[in-house]
Amino acid sequence: MSRGDDLQSQALTKPAFSEIQASALVESVFGLKVSKIQPLPSYDDQNFHVCVSRTKDTTDGPTEYVLKISNTESSKTPELIEVQSHIIMFLRDAGFPTASVCRTKGDNLTSLVSIDSGSEIASYLVRLLTYLPGRPIAEIPISPQLLYEIGRLAGKLDKTLEKFHHPKLSCLRRENFIWNLKNVPLLEKYLYALGQSRNREIVTQVIQLFKGEVLTKLGDFRECVNHGDLNDHNILVEAIKSAPEGATYHVSGILDFGDMSYGYYVFEVAITIMYMMIESKSPLHVGGHVLAGFESVIPLTPVERGALFLLVCGRFCQSLVIAAHSCQLHPENKEYLMITAKTGWKHLQQMFDMGQEAVEEIWFQTARSYDSGIAM
């Protein structure tokens, strides 16, 4: 989603390029002839699906791309976007289904373009990535096998990134980044967006529990670089075979590295569990399948496992509160911003009402079933 730390600035920073302007950027910056372009959903950046025409110089290259235009706040930290781009390329070389990053005519990964709006000159970082095939998992019925695969993918991704080195990697220590899971308490300043409601009461309770039971244990968690946004629209799948009981899918694409930051292994699995619950018909059983897949790569410690429930609740709160706040800034983008809210409040309330012990029993029993070879 590639969002800045300061939510208050969103109303001023989201790009608003027309399709004609975006086409001109592709041609002037990357030297490609656009045959078709259409906008893609985005949070506070701007994305376009771009089709290009073949030329005598590009007879064997890709013909579909995603043009990413960062908001003005994100564009002030080019080193962060540079590191994200290098990580995308590193993971692709390691066998992950990430995009290729296209170089500009000047052989750079990004280009800073300035637009005179009349009242001011705004600068935006522009990138071009190859378009990945597949459908978002939000659009398909998700099976236990696919949940396990996604959990395993999350574990392998974090494990692989242990080997990634870059001189500017420290820029991923984004201390006040609102989407880093350790920053759940920063939501307090945005609670007004919920009004006086049962939802606000639950979020307030989660924040207090988080302060006492998660923040005090961060020193016991194992640190790593997190993707931080493996949600049901950032993971693409393709059918590998059809059967009478339905198609079998595999992951064909991982999108959106804009929320990357230093975190912990247990953050990644908690974030993944939360987002996989969104579209599930049996959301409380999701966690065990994702956890089993993740732990096939990185087994959690008892302390990390003990924090998982509140971390999943915390991520629900982040997504729901920030969406409510952002809708006040961008009412025209409400449909995209409120994707999680359609089921998220119901899931959070159900988890909170059942309590940690009951939810953990479901998750951990399901995860154990993989050890015996009888997945539930």
C-alpha positions as CSV (number, residue, x, y, z in Angstrom):
1,M,0.0,0.0,0.0
2,S,3.0,2.2,0.4
3,R,1.7,4.7,2.9
4,G,3.6,7.4,4.8
5,D,4.0,7.7,8.6
6,D,1.9,10.8,8.8
7,L,-1.7,10.0,8.1
8,Q,-2.7,13.6,8.4
9,S,-0.8,14.4,5.2
10,Q,-2.7,12.0,3.0
11,A,-5.2,14.5,1.7
12,L,-2.4,16.6,0.3
13,T,0.0,13.9,-1.0
14,K,-2.0,11.4,-3.2
15,P,-1.0,11.8,-6.8
16,A,-3.8,12.6,-9.3
17,F,-2.2,11.9,-12.7
18,S,-4.6,11.4,-15.7
19,E,-4.2,8.4,-18.0
20,I,-2.8,10.8,-20.6
21,Q,-0.2,12.1,-18.2
22,A,0.7,8.6,-17.0
23,S,1.1,7.4,-20.6
24,A,3.4,10.3,-21.3
25,L,5.5,9.3,-18.2
26,V,6.0,5.7,-19.4
27,E,7.1,6.9,-22.8
28,S,9.4,9.8,-21.6
29,V,11.0,8.1,-18.6
30,F,11.1,4.4,-19.7
31,G,11.0,4.7,-23.5
32,L,8.0,2.4,-24.0
33,K,5.1,3.1,-26.4
34,V,1.8,2.7,-24.5
35,S,-1.1,1.0,-26.3
36,K,-3.5,0.8,-23.3
37,I,-3.5,2.2,-19.8
38,Q,-6.0,2.0,-16.9
39,P,-5.9,2.9,-13.2
40,L,-5.6,0.3,-10.5
41,P,-6.9,0.5,-6.9
42,S,-4.5,2.1,-4.5
43,Y,-4.3,3.5,-1.0
44,D,-2.4,6.8,-1.2
45,D,-0.2,6.2,-4.1
46,Q,-1.3,5.9,-7.7
47,N,-1.0,2.7,-9.9
48,F,-1.7,2.1,-13.5
49,H,-1.9,-1.2,-15.5
50,V,0.1,-0.4,-18.7
51,C,0.2,-2.3,-21.9
52,V,2.9,-1.5,-24.4
53,S,3.4,-2.0,-28.1
54,R,6.2,-4.2,-29.4
55,T,9.0,-2.4,-31.3
56,K,12.0,-3.7,-33.2
57,D,14.0,-3.1,-30.0
58,T,11.5,-4.9,-27.7
59,T,10.5,-8.0,-29.6
60,D,11.0,-10.4,-26.7
61,G,10.3,-8.2,-23.6
62,P,7.1,-8.1,-21.5
63,T,4.2,-6.2,-22.8
64,E,2.3,-5.5,-19.5
65,Y,3.6,-3.4,-16.6
66,V,2.4,-1.6,-13.5
67,L,3.3,2.1,-13.3
68,K,3.7,3.2,-9.6
69,I,3.6,6.9,-8.7
70,S,4.5,7.5,-5.1
71,N,2.8,10.2,-3.1
72,T,4.8,13.3,-2.3
73,E,5.6,12.2,1.3
74,S,7.0,8.8,0.2
75,S,8.8,10.6,-2.6
76,K,10.9,12.5,0.0
77,T,12.5,9.2,1.1
78,P,13.9,7.8,-2.2
79,E,16.4,5.6,-0.2
80,L,13.4,3.6,1.2
81,I,11.9,3.0,-2.2
82,E,15.4,2.1,-3.6
83,V,15.8,-0.6,-0.9
84,Q,12.3,-1.9,-1.6
85,S,13.1,-2.2,-5.3
86,H,16.3,-4.1,-4.5
87,I,14.5,-6.4,-2.2
88,I,11.9,-7.2,-5.0
89,M,14.8,-8.0,-7.4
90,F,16.6,-10.1,-4.7
91,L,13.5,-12.1,-3.9
92,R,12.9,-12.7,-7.6
93,D,16.4,-14.0,-8.1
94,A,15.8,-16.3,-5.1
95,G,12.8,-17.9,-6.8
96,F,9.9,-15.9,-5.4
97,P,7.1,-14.7,-7.7
98,T,7.8,-11.0,-7.5
99,A,7.8,-8.5,-10.3
100,S,10.9,-7.3,-12.3
101,V,11.8,-3.7,-11.8
102,C,12.3,-1.9,-15.1
103,R,15.1,0.6,-15.5
104,T,14.6,4.1,-16.8
105,K,16.2,5.4,-20.0
106,G,18.9,6.8,-17.7
107,D,19.5,3.2,-16.2
108,N,18.0,4.1,-12.8
109,L,15.3,2.2,-10.9
110,T,13.3,5.3,-10.2
111,S,12.8,8.8,-11.6
112,L,11.7,11.9,-9.8
113,V,9.2,13.9,-11.8
114,S,7.9,17.4,-11.0
115,I,4.5,18.6,-11.8
116,D,3.4,22.3,-11.7
117,S,-0.1,22.4,-10.4
118,G,-0.3,26.2,-10.6
119,S,-0.1,26.9,-6.9
120,E,3.0,24.7,-6.3
121,I,5.5,22.3,-7.8
122,A,5.1,18.7,-6.5
123,S,7.6,15.9,-7.0
124,Y,6.7,12.2,-7.4
125,L,8.9,9.1,-7.6
126,V,8.0,6.9,-10.5
127,R,8.7,3.2,-11.0
128,L,7.7,0.6,-13.6
129,L,7.3,-3.0,-12.6
130,T,6.3,-6.0,-14.7
131,Y,2.7,-7.0,-14.4
132,L,2.2,-10.3,-12.6
133,P,-0.4,-12.9,-13.7
134,G,-3.1,-14.3,-11.5
135,R,-6.1,-13.3,-9.4
136,P,-6.1,-11.9,-5.9
137,I,-6.9,-14.6,-3.4
138,A,-9.8,-12.4,-2.2
139,E,-11.6,-13.6,-5.3
140,I,-11.4,-17.3,-4.8
141,P,-12.6,-19.8,-2.2
142,I,-9.4,-20.4,-0.1
143,S,-8.6,-23.9,0.9
144,P,-6.6,-25.2,4.0
145,Q,-3.9,-26.3,1.6
146,L,-3.6,-22.8,0.1
147,L,-3.6,-21.2,3.6
148,Y,-0.8,-23.5,4.6
149,E,1.1,-22.6,1.4
150,I,0.7,-18.9,2.1
151,G,1.9,-19.4,5.7
152,R,4.9,-21.3,4.4
153,L,5.6,-18.5,1.8
154,A,5.6,-15.9,4.6
155,G,8.1,-17.9,6.6
156,K,10.4,-18.5,3.6
157,L,10.2,-14.8,2.6
158,D,11.4,-13.6,6.1
159,K,14.0,-16.4,6.2
160,T,15.4,-15.5,2.8
161,L,15.6,-11.8,3.6
162,E,18.1,-12.6,6.4
163,K,20.6,-12.9,3.5
164,F,19.7,-9.5,2.0
165,H,22.3,-6.8,2.4
166,H,22.2,-3.2,1.3
167,P,24.1,-0.1,2.5
168,K,20.7,1.7,3.2
169,L,18.9,-1.2,4.8
170,S,18.7,0.7,8.1
171,C,16.0,2.9,6.5
172,L,13.6,0.1,7.2
173,R,13.8,0.9,10.9
174,R,10.7,3.0,10.6
175,E,10.1,3.8,14.3
176,N,6.9,5.8,14.0
177,F,5.5,4.0,10.9
178,I,1.8,3.6,11.7
179,W,1.6,0.2,10.0
180,N,4.5,-1.4,11.9
181,L,2.7,-3.8,14.3
182,K,4.5,-2.6,17.3
183,N,2.9,0.8,16.8
184,V,-0.7,-0.3,17.7
185,P,-0.7,2.3,20.5
186,L,-0.3,5.1,18.0
187,L,-3.9,4.4,17.0
188,E,-5.1,6.3,20.0
189,K,-4.9,9.6,18.2
190,Y,-7.2,8.3,15.4
191,L,-9.9,6.7,17.6
192,Y,-12.2,9.8,17.1
193,A,-12.9,8.4,13.6
194,L,-14.9,5.6,15.2
195,G,-17.2,7.9,17.2
196,Q,-18.7,6.5,20.4
197,S,-19.3,2.8,19.6
198,R,-18.8,-0.8,20.7
199,N,-16.0,-0.9,18.0
200,R,-14.2,1.9,19.8
201,E,-14.5,0.2,23.1
202,I,-12.9,-3.0,21.7
203,V,-10.0,-1.1,20.1
204,T,-9.3,0.8,23.3
205,Q,-9.2,-2.5,25.2
206,V,-6.9,-4.1,22.6
207,I,-4.5,-1.2,22.8
208,Q,-4.3,-1.4,26.6
209,L,-3.7,-5.1,26.5
210,F,-1.1,-4.7,23.8
211,K,0.8,-2.2,25.9
212,G,1.0,-4.5,28.8
213,E,1.3,-7.9,27.2
214,V,3.1,-7.3,23.8
215,L,5.3,-4.3,24.1
216,T,6.8,-5.6,27.3
217,K,7.9,-8.8,25.4
218,L,9.4,-7.3,22.2
219,G,12.9,-8.0,23.6
220,D,12.1,-11.8,23.6
221,F,10.9,-11.8,19.9
222,R,13.3,-12.6,17.1
223,E,13.8,-9.7,14.8
224,C,13.7,-9.7,11.0
225,V,12.6,-7.7,8.0
226,N,8.9,-8.0,7.4
227,H,6.9,-7.7,4.2
228,G,4.3,-6.4,6.5
229,D,1.3,-6.5,4.2
230,L,0.6,-10.0,2.9
231,N,-3.1,-9.3,2.5
232,D,-5.7,-11.0,0.4
233,H,-5.2,-8.5,-2.4
234,N,-1.4,-8.6,-2.4
235,I,-1.1,-12.3,-3.0
236,L,-2.0,-13.5,-6.5
237,V,-2.9,-17.1,-7.4
238,E,-3.3,-19.2,-10.5
239,A,-5.2,-22.5,-11.0
240,I,-2.9,-25.4,-11.5
241,K,-5.6,-28.0,-12.1
242,S,-9.3,-28.3,-12.1
243,A,-11.2,-31.1,-10.4
244,P,-14.8,-31.9,-9.7
245,E,-14.4,-30.5,-6.1
246,G,-12.8,-27.3,-7.4
247,A,-9.6,-25.9,-8.7
248,T,-6.2,-26.2,-7.0
249,Y,-4.3,-23.0,-6.8
250,H,-0.7,-21.9,-6.3
251,V,0.8,-18.5,-5.5
252,S,1.7,-16.7,-8.7
253,G,2.6,-13.2,-7.4
254,I,3.5,-11.2,-4.3
255,L,2.7,-7.5,-4.6
256,D,3.3,-4.2,-2.7
257,F,6.4,-4.0,-0.7
258,G,5.7,-0.5,0.5
259,D,5.0,-1.4,4.1
260,M,8.3,-3.2,4.6
261,S,10.1,-2.5,7.9
262,Y,12.1,-4.2,10.6
263,G,9.8,-6.2,12.8
264,Y,9.7,-9.8,14.1
265,Y,8.9,-13.2,12.7
266,V,5.8,-13.4,14.8
267,F,4.6,-10.1,13.3
268,E,4.6,-11.6,9.8
269,V,2.6,-14.6,10.6
270,A,0.1,-12.5,12.7
271,I,-0.4,-10.1,9.9
272,T,-0.9,-12.9,7.4
273,I,-3.4,-14.7,9.6
274,M,-5.5,-11.6,10.1
275,Y,-5.7,-10.8,6.4
276,M,-6.5,-14.5,5.4
277,M,-9.4,-14.3,7.9
278,I,-11.1,-11.5,6.0
279,E,-12.7,-13.5,3.2
280,S,-12.9,-16.9,4.9
281,K,-16.2,-18.6,5.7
282,S,-14.6,-20.1,8.8
283,P,-12.3,-17.3,9.9
284,L,-11.3,-18.7,13.3
285,H,-9.8,-21.8,11.7
286,V,-7.6,-19.9,9.4
287,G,-4.9,-19.2,11.9
288,G,-4.0,-22.8,12.5
289,H,-3.4,-23.6,8.8
290,V,-1.3,-20.4,8.2
291,L,0.6,-21.0,11.4
292,A,1.4,-24.6,10.4
293,G,2.8,-23.4,7.1
294,F,4.9,-20.7,8.7
295,E,6.2,-23.0,11.4
296,S,7.3,-25.5,8.8
297,V,10.0,-22.9,8.0
298,I,10.3,-20.9,11.3
299,P,8.9,-22.6,14.4
300,L,7.8,-19.9,16.9
301,T,9.0,-19.8,20.5
302,P,6.5,-20.2,23.3
303,V,6.7,-16.4,24.0
304,E,6.0,-15.6,20.4
305,R,3.1,-18.0,20.2
306,G,1.7,-16.5,23.4
307,A,1.6,-13.1,21.8
308,L,0.0,-14.2,18.5
309,F,-3.7,-13.6,19.6
310,L,-3.1,-10.0,20.6
311,L,-1.0,-9.4,17.5
312,V,-3.8,-10.5,15.2
313,C,-6.3,-8.4,17.2
314,G,-3.8,-5.5,16.9
315,R,-3.5,-5.8,13.2
316,F,-7.3,-5.9,12.9
317,C,-7.4,-2.6,14.9
318,Q,-4.7,-1.0,12.7
319,S,-6.5,-1.8,9.5
320,L,-10.0,-0.9,10.7
321,V,-9.1,2.4,12.5
322,I,-6.8,3.7,9.8
323,A,-9.4,2.9,7.1
324,A,-12.0,4.8,9.1
325,H,-9.7,7.8,9.4
326,S,-8.6,7.6,5.8
327,C,-12.3,7.6,4.6
328,Q,-12.7,11.0,6.2
329,L,-9.8,12.2,4.1
330,H,-10.6,10.4,0.9
331,P,-14.4,9.7,0.8
332,E,-14.0,9.1,-3.0
333,N,-11.8,6.1,-2.3
334,K,-14.2,4.6,0.3
335,E,-14.9,1.3,-1.5
336,Y,-11.2,0.4,-1.6
337,L,-10.3,1.7,1.9
338,M,-13.1,-0.2,3.6
339,I,-12.4,-3.6,2.1
340,T,-11.3,-5.0,5.5
341,A,-14.2,-3.3,7.4
342,K,-16.8,-5.4,5.5
343,T,-16.1,-8.4,7.7
344,G,-13.2,-7.2,9.9
345,W,-15.2,-5.7,12.7
346,K,-17.3,-8.9,13.0
347,H,-14.2,-11.1,13.1
348,L,-12.4,-8.9,15.7
349,Q,-15.5,-8.8,17.9
350,Q,-15.9,-12.6,17.7
351,M,-12.2,-13.2,18.6
352,F,-12.3,-10.7,21.5
353,D,-15.6,-12.2,22.8
354,M,-14.3,-15.8,22.7
355,G,-11.0,-14.8,24.4
356,Q,-7.4,-15.7,23.8
357,E,-7.5,-19.2,25.3
358,A,-10.4,-20.4,23.2
359,V,-9.0,-19.0,20.0
360,E,-5.5,-20.3,20.7
361,E,-6.9,-23.8,21.3
362,I,-8.5,-23.8,17.8
363,W,-5.3,-22.4,16.1
364,F,-2.8,-24.7,17.9
365,Q,-4.9,-27.8,17.6
366,T,-5.2,-27.2,13.9
367,A,-1.5,-26.6,13.6
368,R,-0.7,-29.8,15.5
369,S,-2.8,-31.8,13.1
370,Y,-0.2,-31.2,10.4
371,D,2.4,-32.9,12.6
372,S,0.3,-36.1,12.6
373,G,-0.3,-35.8,8.9
374,I,-4.0,-35.3,9.4
375,A,-4.7,-31.6,8.6
376,M,-8.0,-30.4,10.0
